[in-house]
Amino acid sequence: MCSFIPASLKVQNNNVAPIYIINLLISDIIQFCCMIVDVAKPDRNIHIAFSIIYFYSVLASVGFMVCIALERYLVIAWPLWYRFRRTIKISLVVCVVVWILPLVYALHLFFRILSSHIIVTVFLLVPFPLLIFFLGGTLKSLSAAISVSSDEKRRIVGMLVLVLLIYTLLFLPSVILNLVEDARYNHTFHNVTYTILKFTPLADLILYFFMRKGAIDKHLASLCCCRMDSDDNSRSPA
């Protein structure tokens, strides 16, 4: 849990989002380390231990993606509540909870309380409707968020779309793999799903650059301008 200390030193009181981003990147670093060990082909016990750590960090990264989406949703949908209630202390408590919850996956391997497929499916399936709700609620509340600049609105919507896209492409196949028995025993689908999952750190890195101010503002602005121009042309009389 020492990773939360440097996170708190790098953020300001008026900006708690980097806390979730930093912890997300830490989970990605853990995944990288586990993949390096897997490539080294260690003995069976070490391989099992690092496999548990790898999936633990994957589940943690999903949790931090949901936290990032929730935080961006609150900026648009509940700006006054967010402005007066957001604190670094609350964010750190949320980070601790996110790191603790995936321990259920590791502990069940020792006590065999539930099937691993059930636990992984629950952890990966619950965020899907939440991410859809955050995106839909944000789009619905855009016009009412007068305290948020147009650039910030574009950045938030683009980030929520990217988070949902990352989840759909990288994590949803794992849900299908655990829910559909035929897919579970399909070696080709199993290998493809596991390979796709390893792109999670790269996708999170793209998300990190996406959230940086000024990194893609010009591209989003030009995209919106092109869309407005096309709408104007379609409405103009022939």
Secondary structure, 3 states (H helix, E strand, C coil): CCCHHHHHHCCECCECHHHHHHHHHHHHHHHHHHHHHHHCCCCHHHHHHHHHHHHHHHHHHHHHHHHHHHHHHHHHHCHHHHHHHCCHHHHHHHHHHHHHCCHHHHHHHHHCCCCHHHHHHHHHHCHHHHHHHHHHHHHHHCCCCCCCCHHHHHHHHHHHHHHHHHHHHHHHHHHHHHHCHHHHCCHHHHHHHHHHHCCHHHHHHHHHHHHCCCCCHHHHHHHHHHHHHHHHHHHCCC
